[in-house]
Amino acid sequence: MPKMKSNRAAKKRFRLTGTGRIRRYKAYASHILTKKSTKRKRNLRQADIIASADQDRVKKMISA
């Protein structure tokens, strides 16, 4: 049986932290920024941890 392939799109979007959680970057920060407040844009810069419901699924995609 051939090796499993990791999902390349997911591999570029998610990173595993030192404690084993998965870090993601927030959406809506790339264009049409004029109508968004400075506070909103600043908060979009911070990375976030994915929901626990998605953890197993994403882990499987990035570490095949």
LINSUL-V565801 format. One line per field, one symbol per residue. burial: I if it has 9 or more other C-alpha atoms within 8 Angstrom, else O. A space follows every 50 residues. Layout:
# LINSUL-V565801
burial = ???
This chain:
# LINSUL-V565801
burial = OOOOOIIOOIIOOIIIOOOOIIIIIIOOIOOOOOOOOOOOIOOIIOIOOI OOOOIOOIIIIIOO
